[in-house]
Amino acid sequence: MSRELYFDISSEQSGGSLYRVKGLSGVNFFYNHSTYDDKKDELKVFETIYPDFAAFWKELIKDPKWYYLHPLFVHPELREFIREQLKGVNWGVHPNKKWQESHQRQWKKVLTDPGNYYKGPGGATGLEGKPGAGPTREVE
């Protein structure tokens, strides 16, 4: 089984790394993600398996301000798709122009950097023994 970092994004309250996993049963997408509740000082870690990138993307954009998350890595295969998605967003939902420009610069950076500049948490291996398909589950 091999895994490759495909998408990495975060915010103060949540974030995660999406990996493309190639195995005997084909290709799946493994999302290792977390949420942080600052009122309770509580961190929860989750693992979600997606059958394809489209299923992950559909979940991500349920947040209407997804583009204000902080991207850390976008796989080169996804970059044109993400550029197209960003053309349709309303940066003006946030009134602070400097905040808008800061996020736009970060997206530009991850969409133009060399594809191997960022390995993500844990490097490029480590999914051995993980489930091949299934719902989100909390990691203890």
C-alpha positions in Angstrom: 0.0 0.0 0.0 1.3 3.5 -0.8 0.1 6.8 0.3 0.7 10.3 -1.1 -0.2 13.7 0.4 -2.9 15.1 -1.8 -4.3 18.1 0.1 -3.5 19.8 3.5 -5.6 22.6 5.0 -6.1 24.0 8.5 -7.7 26.7 10.6 -7.6 27.6 14.3 -10.5 25.2 15.0 -9.8 22.4 12.6 -7.5 21.0 10.0 -6.3 17.9 8.3 -4.3 16.1 5.7 -5.8 14.2 2.8 -3.8 11.3 1.4 -4.3 9.3 -1.8 -3.9 5.7 -0.8 -3.2 3.0 -3.5 -3.8 -0.5 -2.4 -5.0 -3.9 -3.6 -8.6 -2.7 -3.6 -7.8 0.4 -5.7 -7.5 4.0 -4.7 -9.1 5.6 -1.7 -8.6 9.0 0.0 -7.7 8.9 3.7 -8.4 12.2 5.6 -6.7 12.5 9.0 -8.2 15.5 10.6 -8.9 17.2 13.9 -11.1 19.8 15.7 -10.2 22.0 18.6 -12.7 23.5 21.1 -10.9 26.3 22.8 -13.7 26.8 25.3 -13.1 23.2 26.6 -9.4 23.1 25.6 -10.3 19.8 23.8 -8.7 18.3 20.7 -10.4 15.5 18.8 -8.7 13.6 16.0 -10.6 11.7 13.3 -10.0 9.5 10.4 -12.3 9.5 7.3 -12.1 7.4 4.2 -13.4 8.8 1.0 -13.9 6.8 -2.2 -12.6 9.7 -4.3 -11.5 13.3 -4.2 -14.9 14.5 -5.3 -16.5 13.1 -2.1 -13.9 14.9 0.0 -14.3 18.1 -1.8 -18.1 18.0 -1.4 -17.7 17.7 2.3 -15.0 20.5 2.5 -17.1 23.0 0.6 -20.1 22.5 3.0 -18.3 25.4 4.8 -19.3 28.3 2.6 -16.1 30.1 3.6 -13.8 27.1 2.9 -11.4 29.4 1.0 -10.7 31.3 4.2 -9.1 28.1 5.6 -5.3 28.0 5.5 -4.0 25.8 2.7 -0.7 24.1 3.3 -0.4 21.9 0.3 -2.3 21.2 -2.9 -1.1 18.2 -5.1 -0.1 19.4 -8.5 -2.8 17.3 -10.1 -5.5 19.3 -8.2 -4.1 22.8 -8.8 -6.0 23.7 -11.9 -9.3 22.5 -10.3 -8.6 24.5 -7.2 -7.8 27.6 -9.3 -11.1 27.3 -11.0 -13.0 26.9 -7.7 -11.3 30.0 -6.3 -12.5 32.0 -9.3 -16.1 31.7 -8.1 -15.6 32.7 -4.4 -16.6 35.9 -2.8 -13.5 37.2 -1.0 -15.6 40.2 0.1 -17.5 38.2 2.8 -14.7 39.2 5.1 -14.6 43.0 5.4 -10.8 43.3 6.2 -9.0 43.8 2.9 -5.6 42.7 4.4 -7.2 39.5 5.6 -8.5 38.9 2.1 -5.2 39.5 0.5 -3.3 37.4 3.0 -5.5 34.3 2.2 -5.3 35.0 -1.5 -1.5 35.1 -1.3 -1.5 31.8 0.6 -3.6 30.1 -2.0 -1.3 31.5 -4.7 1.7 30.2 -2.9 0.5 26.6 -2.5 -0.8 26.6 -6.1 2.6 27.6 -7.6 5.1 26.0 -5.3 7.0 22.9 -6.5 5.0 19.7 -5.8 7.5 18.2 -3.5 8.1 21.2 -1.2 5.8 19.9 1.6 5.6 16.3 2.9 3.0 17.0 5.5 2.7 15.5 9.0 4.3 12.1 9.3 6.1 12.1 6.0 5.0 9.9 3.1 4.3 6.6 4.9 2.5 5.2 7.9 -1.0 4.0 6.8 -0.2 0.3 7.2 -3.0 -1.4 9.1 -5.6 1.4 8.6 -9.1 0.5 7.4 -9.6 0.5 3.6 -13.1 2.0 3.7 -15.7 3.2 6.2 -17.2 6.1 8.0 -15.4 8.8 10.1 -14.2 7.5 13.4 -12.7 9.3 16.3 -9.2 8.3 17.2 -8.5 7.7 20.9 
